Each structure stands twice: as C-alpha cells, then as structure tokens.
Amino acid sequence: MAPSQDALLKKICGKQETYIKAQALMITAKARTGPGSGHELGQGAPGLSAICAFIASEELGNNDVTQKVAQNASCLAPKIFATTLNTVRSVLAASASNPDDYQPSYETLVREYKILRGPTVIGWMQDAEKRLLASRKFRGQSEKEGTLMRCVILYWMCRLIKLTRVKEANVRGKYKLPLEEFEDLLAIVTDTCTPLATRIEEEISKLKESTKKAKSPSKSPSKSPSKSPTKSALKTTASVTNGTTTAESSTTSTPLPTPSKSPNKRKVAFSQQKLHGVGGEGREFPETPTKRRKLSHSPSKSSTKGKGRAVEEQMVEEDGDTQMAMSEGGLEEDGSMVPMESLRLDDEEPTSAEEPALNVASISPAAGRSTPHRPRTASQLTTPRRSQATPTSSRRTPSPYVHLETDGEPDDLEPEPTRRRRYRPIFLDRRQWLKRDPKVEKEWRVAMAWKERMVEEYGYPFVQASVGVGA
C-alpha cells in the first residue's frame, strides 16, 4: 500500500478496528480492480482508500466514517464517487462469496508485471515448478498453495534475471500471502533449483551475445575506415611520382609532354626543337638556365595572359601600318614565318643588346598604302611605353580578339577558359527548411540511445507481445 493511502486511512478512521478492516479491503479491492481485470476504476482510482474506509465502517456498523466524509476525502465528483463505490462493492462481494476463484497463472503474472521474453521466462518457471514438485518438499494441492507456489517462483525468477522492480512486499500484499510461508517456500525453491539457475544464467549470457552480434552489422556500414588508407595511398603515390619526375627532369634534357603540370617548372630544361615543332637548324641556344631564351609556345595560362596583354597594348599604341611592318619583319632567313609572340618575347629580353626595341618612329611605311600616315606629336613619340617586365600573374584576362595565330602554331594550344572566381551552392536559401530543430535532434538522440539500451536488456517489445498473444 502506498504511504499516501495509508496516511489517508489513519486520518479518516477514528477507530483502530475500522483502520484494520479498511486495510484488508484495500488490498483485496486493489488486486481485483487492476489493469486487465475488467473492473478498472478509471477516474475514481484516487478515491479507493476513502471508499474502503467507508465500506469497512459500514460493515462494522460503528458509523466511524460516513459517506459524506469519504466523498470529501476522496476529492471526487458525486457521480464519479457513486460509480466507483458500486464497482468496489461488487468486487468485494464476489471476493467474499468465492475467496479462491482468482488464481493467477504464469501467463497472467508475466503479463501483469510486463516481463519481456514471456514464453522463455514461462518455460523456465514451469521447469522450476516441476523440480519443486518432484523434490516432494512442497505439495501444492490446494488452490491457495498453488497461488503461493507460483508467486514464489515468479519472485525467484525476477531476482535471478535481475528484475528489481518486482518487490516481495507487493507480490505478497496483492495476493494476501503470509510472510513466513512465502520466505520458507522461497528458500526451498532456491535450494532445489540451483542447477536450473545455472542453466538459465548461461542462456541469458548467450542471448545477450546474440543480440550484440545482431546489432553490430547495422552500425558498421556507417563507419568509413577506408578513408585514411586511401588518403595515405594517394600521398605515397604522389610523393613517388613527384620524386620520379624530378629525377628524370634533372638527368635528361628531354622535356615532359605537359610542362605546365610539372611540380618544378624552373628546374626543367625544355628543348627548343620539340616546343617549336621545327628542326634545329640555325636555332641552337645554350642550355644553361640563366641564358636560355624565353619560350614562345608555352601552354601555361600565365604566359597566355601576358602575351594577350602585351599585344593589346601594342595594338592601342600602333596603327595598322605598324602591325604590318612588324609582321613583315618577323620572317627568318629561310623564309619561314615566326609567330607574333616570338617577336614580342624576343624584344622583351634585356640581355640582348644587338636587337633594338621596336619603335614607331624607326619603322618605314609599307609600300603601296592607300592612306597617308597620320602625323604624331612630339609627346606621343617621346613617351616611353609601359615596361614589359611586369609579372604576368598581375595581368588581366586578355580580350578574345587579341590571340593571334599563324600557320605554324598548333590548334590544341588554345588558352584555357577562365574559371569563375566565386561559387555559390544551389538552393542555399532553402537549406534552412530541410533542417530539424536542434532541440528535437538532441531529444531524438537521447531517445534512440535509451531505446537501444532497453532493447539490449529486455528484447524487442512487439515481438514479445505477438508471442505472448499466440501462447
């Protein structure tokens, strides 16, 4: 009995005999009106102690507790109090006429105390009952002795499987079992069923191991142990490749097919023959890095940008006649055509003193021009041009019409398309609608952890319910 209910009985019962009688009625009424009994009290359950005190006073005839006092103490509405009073009276009357008609079975006890893995536990309790009856230490002939035996075996089983919420006092009080008989029979069951207890503990350990093995495959795919080996393998491969490339480029003069992707651009000596695609007659240059000429067909992006910027500035400063003169002056001795970029890059070399810089005033007009040359002022002729030694990394992207090609330039060396400097993920403004509340996610993680712990300890409840109904 709960302490609050016992305190209420002591408060409203003025006589000791009324208090003792109300306690006995309270235990019986509570056992017969529990969940699944068919006589649930519903909203009238809080007033059960006051109703039992009133019925005890009425049966004793001492008028210790009146109906009005019981209704006020129960804190129930008059209609609910009357309905609950009639239910309790019918239950107590049936119990008084047939005191041994309510005999719980193992299935009823398992369902009442909500024990998981019901069929397995029921089988263990039936084995314990067989061992107890075979030992001839307990007869169990009457119904009352059968109830005592089943309740004792239930409590012994709950203590064995470490189900601490089933208390001895609750089991004894619910079925009105004497304390001495209960403890004596519990000692007999513990002594007789020792081998059975050992077997049950082994089966429980096996069930726990099988449950852990069944859970491990579902968690393993979420891990990704293959990430770190893949990264290390890529790093190893990259380091080996870089070492091999550096060694090869330093020991031989043959260039790599893609010099723009080489990790050490300044240490590789590129051959002038393969880059120009022509023979080496009359074009031999020293292979030392300090005196080597700049290459005219480098496919890197920075050289392309520098060439385009230089040509664009040259086109702004010079007119069409000057460009024609430059193209005529770019012929070699054997009559082959040299690209426009070669002339510009050759003019940039400060070390060559024999090749003068191209000046607008020193170029003679081409023969057969249709329009006279527009005179220039002294300020335009004397103004120095912009230095071409500016690093190409700070130049802007050239215009699409600046890139000039000749017959000797391959088609596959076109400048790479520029990349976008800013990237914004798509649907970025809608991501907030696909996220869950942080508080809900935190509570969900706690609930899932609690569920896994309870399933590991007691098993799956829906499987248990289906098996219990089938049994």
QUITA-V519927 format. One record per residue. N is the residue number from 1. SS is DSSP state (@ for helix, = for strand, . for the rest). PHI is phi as a letter, one per 20 degrees, with the letter a starting at -180 (none if undefined). Layout:
# QUITA-V519927
N | SS | PHI
N | SS | PHI
This chain:
# QUITA-V519927
1 | . | none
2 | . | f
3 | @ | f
4 | @ | f
5 | @ | f
6 | @ | f
7 | @ | f
8 | @ | f
9 | @ | f
10 | @ | f
11 | @ | f
12 | @ | e
13 | . | e
14 | . | e
15 | . | d
16 | @ | f
17 | @ | f
18 | @ | f
19 | @ | f
20 | @ | f
21 | @ | f
22 | @ | f
23 | @ | f
24 | @ | f
25 | @ | f
26 | @ | f
27 | @ | f
28 | @ | f
29 | @ | f
30 | @ | f
31 | @ | f
32 | @ | e
33 | . | d
34 | . | f
35 | . | f
36 | . | n
37 | . | e
38 | . | n
39 | . | c
40 | . | f
41 | . | e
42 | @ | m
43 | @ | f
44 | @ | e
45 | @ | f
46 | @ | f
47 | @ | e
48 | @ | f
49 | @ | f
50 | @ | f
51 | @ | f
52 | @ | f
53 | @ | f
54 | @ | f
55 | @ | f
56 | @ | f
57 | @ | f
58 | @ | f
59 | @ | f
60 | @ | f
61 | . | m
62 | . | e
63 | . | l
64 | . | f
65 | . | c
66 | . | e
67 | @ | f
68 | @ | f
69 | @ | f
70 | @ | f
71 | @ | f
72 | @ | f
73 | @ | f
74 | @ | f
75 | . | l
76 | . | d
77 | . | f
78 | @ | g
79 | @ | f
80 | @ | f
81 | @ | f
82 | @ | f
83 | @ | f
84 | @ | f
85 | @ | f
86 | @ | f
87 | @ | f
88 | @ | f
89 | @ | f
90 | @ | f
91 | @ | f
92 | @ | f
93 | @ | f
94 | @ | f
95 | @ | f
96 | @ | f
97 | @ | f
98 | . | c
99 | . | f
100 | . | d
101 | . | e
102 | . | d
103 | . | d
104 | . | f
105 | . | d
106 | @ | f
107 | @ | f
108 | @ | f
109 | @ | f
110 | @ | f
111 | @ | f
112 | @ | f
113 | . | e
114 | . | l
115 | . | e
116 | . | f
117 | . | l
118 | @ | g
119 | @ | g
120 | @ | f
121 | @ | f
122 | @ | f
123 | @ | f
124 | @ | f
125 | @ | f
126 | @ | f
127 | @ | f
128 | @ | f
129 | @ | f
130 | @ | f
131 | @ | f
132 | @ | f
133 | @ | f
134 | @ | f
135 | . | f
136 | . | m
137 | . | e
138 | . | b
139 | . | e
140 | . | m
141 | . | e
142 | . | e
143 | @ | f
144 | @ | f
145 | @ | f
146 | @ | f
147 | @ | f
148 | @ | f
149 | @ | f
150 | @ | f
151 | @ | f
152 | @ | f
153 | @ | f
154 | @ | f
155 | @ | f
156 | @ | f
157 | @ | f
158 | @ | f
159 | @ | f
160 | @ | f
161 | . | e
162 | . | m
163 | . | e
164 | . | f
165 | . | f
166 | . | e
167 | . | e
168 | @ | f
169 | @ | f
170 | @ | f
171 | @ | f
172 | @ | f
173 | @ | f
174 | @ | f
175 | @ | d
176 | . | l
177 | . | d
178 | . | f
179 | @ | f
180 | @ | f
181 | @ | f
182 | @ | f
183 | @ | f
184 | @ | f
185 | @ | f
186 | @ | f
187 | @ | f
188 | @ | f
189 | @ | f
190 | @ | f
191 | @ | f
192 | @ | f
193 | . | d
194 | @ | f
195 | @ | f
196 | @ | f
197 | @ | f
198 | @ | f
199 | @ | f
200 | @ | f
201 | @ | f
202 | @ | f
203 | @ | f
204 | @ | f
205 | @ | f
206 | @ | f
207 | @ | f
208 | @ | f
209 | @ | f
210 | @ | f
211 | @ | f
212 | @ | f
213 | @ | f
214 | @ | f
215 | @ | e
216 | @ | f
217 | @ | f
218 | @ | f
219 | @ | e
220 | @ | f
221 | . | f
222 | . | f
223 | . | e
224 | . | c
225 | . | f
226 | @ | e
227 | @ | f
228 | @ | f
229 | @ | f
230 | @ | f
231 | @ | f
232 | @ | f
233 | @ | f
234 | @ | f
235 | @ | f
236 | @ | f
237 | @ | f
238 | @ | f
239 | @ | f
240 | @ | f
241 | @ | f
242 | @ | f
243 | @ | f
244 | @ | f
245 | @ | f
246 | @ | f
247 | @ | f
248 | @ | f
249 | @ | f
250 | @ | e
251 | @ | e
252 | . | c
253 | . | e
254 | . | f
255 | . | f
256 | . | f
257 | . | f
258 | . | c
259 | @ | f
260 | @ | f
261 | @ | e
262 | . | f
263 | . | f
264 | . | c
265 | . | f
266 | . | f
267 | . | e
268 | . | e
269 | . | e
270 | . | e
271 | . | e
272 | @ | f
273 | @ | f
274 | @ | f
275 | @ | f
276 | @ | e
277 | . | m
278 | . | c
279 | . | f
280 | . | e
281 | . | f
282 | . | m
283 | . | c
284 | . | e
285 | . | c
286 | . | f
287 | . | e
288 | . | f
289 | . | f
290 | . | f
291 | . | d
292 | . | f
293 | . | f
294 | . | f
295 | . | e
296 | . | e
297 | . | d
298 | . | f
299 | . | e
300 | . | f
301 | @ | f
302 | @ | f
303 | @ | f
304 | @ | f
305 | @ | f
306 | @ | f
307 | @ | f
308 | @ | f
309 | @ | f
310 | @ | f
311 | @ | f
312 | @ | f
313 | @ | f
314 | @ | f
315 | @ | f
316 | @ | f
317 | @ | e
318 | . | d
319 | . | e
320 | @ | f
321 | @ | f
322 | @ | f
323 | @ | f
324 | @ | f
325 | @ | f
326 | @ | f
327 | @ | f
328 | @ | f
329 | . | f
330 | . | e
331 | = | e
332 | . | e
333 | . | f
334 | . | e
335 | . | n
336 | . | f
337 | = | e
338 | . | d
339 | . | f
340 | @ | f
341 | @ | f
342 | @ | f
343 | @ | f
344 | @ | f
345 | @ | f
346 | @ | f
347 | @ | f
348 | @ | f
349 | . | f
350 | . | f
351 | . | f
352 | . | e
353 | . | e
354 | . | e
355 | . | d
356 | . | f
357 | . | f
358 | . | f
359 | . | d
360 | . | f
361 | . | f
362 | . | e
363 | . | e
364 | . | e
365 | . | f
366 | . | f
367 | . | f
368 | . | m
369 | . | f
370 | . | e
371 | . | d
372 | . | f
373 | . | f
374 | . | f
375 | . | f
376 | . | d
377 | . | e
378 | @ | f
379 | @ | f
380 | @ | f
381 | @ | f
382 | @ | e
383 | . | f
384 | . | f
385 | . | f
386 | . | f
387 | . | f
388 | . | e
389 | . | e
390 | . | f
391 | . | g
392 | @ | f
393 | @ | f
394 | @ | e
395 | . | f
396 | . | e
397 | . | f
398 | . | f
399 | . | f
400 | . | f
401 | . | e
402 | . | e
403 | . | f
404 | . | d
405 | . | c
406 | . | c
407 | . | f
408 | . | e
409 | . | e
410 | . | f
411 | @ | f
412 | @ | e
413 | @ | e
414 | . | f
415 | . | f
416 | . | f
417 | . | f
418 | . | f
419 | . | e
420 | . | f
421 | . | e
422 | . | c
423 | . | c
424 | . | c
425 | . | f
426 | . | f
427 | . | l
428 | @ | f
429 | @ | f
430 | @ | d
431 | @ | f
432 | @ | f
433 | @ | f
434 | @ | e
435 | . | e
436 | . | e
437 | . | f
438 | @ | g
439 | @ | f
440 | @ | f
441 | @ | f
442 | @ | f
443 | @ | f
444 | @ | f
445 | @ | f
446 | @ | f
447 | @ | f
448 | @ | f
449 | @ | f
450 | @ | f
451 | @ | f
452 | @ | f
453 | @ | f
454 | @ | f
455 | @ | f
456 | @ | f
457 | @ | e
458 | @ | d
459 | . | n
460 | . | e
461 | @ | f
462 | @ | f
463 | @ | f
464 | @ | f
465 | @ | f
466 | @ | f
467 | @ | f
468 | @ | f
469 | @ | f
470 | @ | f
471 | . | f
